């Protein structure tokens, strides 16, 4: 028996697509200067910061991403959120993250970015890392990550330093990605 999409399924899919598109509208896109800016350390751990983290987590989920840095929402705070399992589990929230150690083992993997829709490029990342950060209340956190989690953290920390995946890929892939981005922008205009 073949799977048949019901009207309810189609409506649900349309609603998810509409929410994703709305979330992407709130995320800064390639060409916005804030994406190339270095974020500043957070010194005040108040309700405003915790709200910012919660909003970023919700926005990341709605956009169907696995990570989001403050630069991507136009705020130059050193904060990021991520969810390794693509949104089904808890959102990790890191304030003032600093990588303390990276293993020697590296791996090339394909990465995309909510600020560069449709672009996927190969990026080399450390497979293992340990970082120090704080939570939304200022409490010290130590995170040891490997594999996909380590990749997400490095990607988001790059954003906090104004570095995009286009800055970490080969010249040929960067040129191809820029052609695709320019063509997509022309189509939208």
C-alpha positions as CSV (number, residue, x, y, z in Angstrom):
1,X,0.0,0.0,0.0
2,X,1.4,3.4,-1.0
3,X,1.8,6.2,1.4
4,X,-0.9,8.8,0.7
5,X,-0.5,12.3,2.1
6,X,-3.7,13.5,3.8
7,X,-5.0,17.0,3.8
8,X,-3.9,17.3,7.5
9,X,-0.4,16.1,6.6
10,X,-0.2,18.7,3.8
11,X,-1.4,21.5,6.1
12,X,1.1,20.5,8.8
13,X,3.9,20.4,6.3
14,X,2.9,23.9,5.0
15,X,2.8,25.2,8.5
16,X,6.3,23.9,9.3
17,X,7.6,25.4,6.0
18,X,5.9,28.8,6.8
19,X,7.5,28.8,10.4
20,X,10.9,27.9,8.9
21,X,10.7,30.7,6.4
22,X,9.6,33.2,9.1
23,X,12.5,32.1,11.3
24,X,15.0,32.5,8.4
25,X,13.7,36.1,7.8
26,X,14.9,36.9,11.4
27,X,18.4,35.4,10.8
28,X,21.0,37.7,9.2
29,X,22.0,36.6,5.7
30,X,25.2,36.7,3.8
31,X,26.3,40.2,3.0
32,X,25.2,41.6,6.4
33,X,28.3,43.2,8.0
34,X,27.3,41.9,11.4
35,X,28.2,38.4,10.2
36,X,31.9,39.5,9.7
37,X,32.1,41.2,13.1
38,X,33.7,39.9,16.3
39,X,31.3,39.5,19.2
40,X,32.1,40.9,22.6
41,X,32.2,39.1,25.9
42,X,29.1,39.1,28.0
43,X,29.6,40.7,31.5
44,X,26.0,40.9,32.7
45,X,24.1,37.7,33.4
46,X,20.5,39.0,33.7
47,X,17.0,38.1,32.6
48,X,17.6,39.9,29.3
49,X,20.5,37.6,28.5
50,X,18.5,34.5,29.4
51,X,15.6,35.7,27.2
52,X,18.1,36.2,24.3
53,X,19.3,32.7,24.7
54,X,15.8,31.3,24.8
55,X,14.7,33.2,21.7
56,X,17.9,32.1,19.9
57,X,17.1,28.4,20.8
58,X,13.5,28.8,19.5
59,X,14.6,30.5,16.4
60,X,17.2,27.8,15.7
61,X,14.5,25.1,16.1
62,X,12.0,26.9,13.9
63,X,14.7,27.4,11.2
64,X,15.5,23.7,11.4
65,X,19.1,24.4,12.3
66,X,21.5,22.7,14.8
67,X,23.2,25.9,15.9
68,X,22.9,29.6,16.0
69,X,25.3,32.4,17.1
70,X,24.3,35.8,18.4
71,X,25.8,37.5,15.3
72,X,23.3,35.7,13.2
73,X,20.5,37.5,15.0
74,X,22.3,40.9,14.9
75,X,23.6,40.9,18.4
76,X,27.3,41.1,19.1
77,X,27.3,39.0,22.3
78,X,29.6,36.0,22.7
79,X,26.7,33.6,23.0
80,X,25.6,30.6,21.0
81,X,23.0,27.8,21.1
82,X,23.0,24.4,19.6
83,X,21.2,21.0,19.7
84,X,23.2,18.0,18.5
85,X,20.1,15.9,17.6
86,X,18.6,18.5,15.2
87,X,16.1,19.9,17.7
88,X,14.5,16.9,19.4
89,X,16.5,17.2,22.5
90,X,17.7,20.0,24.8
91,X,19.2,23.2,23.6
92,X,22.7,23.8,24.9
93,X,23.4,27.5,25.7
94,X,27.0,28.8,25.9
95,X,28.1,32.2,27.0
96,X,31.6,33.5,26.5
97,X,32.9,30.1,25.1
98,X,36.6,29.6,24.9
99,X,38.2,26.5,23.4
100,X,40.8,25.2,25.9
101,X,42.0,22.2,23.9
102,X,41.6,20.7,20.4
103,X,42.8,17.2,19.5
104,X,45.2,16.7,16.6
105,X,42.7,14.5,14.7
106,X,40.8,16.5,12.0
107,X,38.0,15.6,9.7
108,X,36.6,17.2,6.6
109,X,32.8,17.3,6.5
110,X,30.1,19.2,4.6
111,X,28.6,22.1,6.4
112,X,25.7,24.4,5.7
113,X,24.7,27.6,7.5
114,X,21.4,29.3,8.2
115,X,23.0,32.6,7.1
116,X,24.0,31.1,3.7
117,X,20.9,29.3,2.6
118,X,21.4,26.5,0.0
119,X,25.2,26.6,0.4
120,X,27.1,23.4,1.5
121,X,30.9,23.3,1.5
122,X,33.6,21.0,2.8
123,X,35.2,22.3,6.0
124,X,38.0,20.8,8.0
125,X,37.4,20.7,11.8
126,X,39.0,19.2,14.9
127,X,37.2,16.0,15.9
128,X,37.7,16.5,19.6
129,X,37.7,19.6,21.8
130,X,37.2,20.9,25.3
131,X,35.9,24.3,26.0
132,X,35.1,26.5,28.9
133,X,31.9,28.7,28.9
134,X,29.2,30.0,31.2
135,X,25.5,29.5,31.3
136,X,22.9,32.2,31.3
137,X,23.4,32.7,35.1
138,X,27.2,33.0,34.9
139,X,27.9,29.5,36.2
140,X,31.1,27.9,34.8
141,X,30.6,25.1,32.3
142,X,33.2,22.7,30.8
143,X,32.1,20.9,27.7
144,X,34.0,18.0,26.1
145,X,32.7,17.3,22.6
146,X,33.6,15.0,19.7
147,X,32.3,14.4,16.2
148,X,29.2,16.3,15.1
149,X,28.9,18.2,18.4
150,X,32.5,19.4,18.1
151,X,31.8,20.5,14.5
152,X,28.7,22.5,15.5
153,X,30.5,24.3,18.3
154,X,33.5,25.2,16.1
155,X,31.1,26.5,13.4
156,X,29.2,28.7,15.9
157,X,32.3,29.9,17.6
158,X,33.6,30.9,14.1
159,X,30.5,33.1,13.8
160,X,31.4,34.8,17.1
161,X,34.8,35.7,15.5
162,X,33.2,36.9,12.2
163,X,34.3,33.8,10.3
164,X,32.0,32.1,7.9
165,X,32.2,28.6,6.3
166,X,33.2,30.3,3.1
167,X,36.4,31.5,4.8
168,X,37.2,27.9,5.8
169,X,36.7,26.1,2.5
170,X,38.7,25.7,-0.7
171,X,38.9,28.5,-3.2
172,X,37.0,26.6,-5.8
173,X,34.1,25.8,-3.4
174,X,34.0,29.4,-2.2
175,X,33.8,30.7,-5.8
176,X,31.0,28.3,-6.6
177,X,29.1,29.1,-3.4
178,X,29.4,32.8,-4.1
179,X,28.1,32.4,-7.6
180,X,25.1,30.4,-6.2
181,X,24.5,33.1,-3.5
182,X,24.6,35.9,-6.0
183,X,22.2,34.1,-8.3
184,X,19.8,33.4,-5.5
185,X,19.9,37.1,-4.4
186,X,19.2,38.2,-8.0
187,X,16.2,35.8,-8.2
188,X,14.8,37.2,-4.9
189,X,15.2,40.8,-6.2
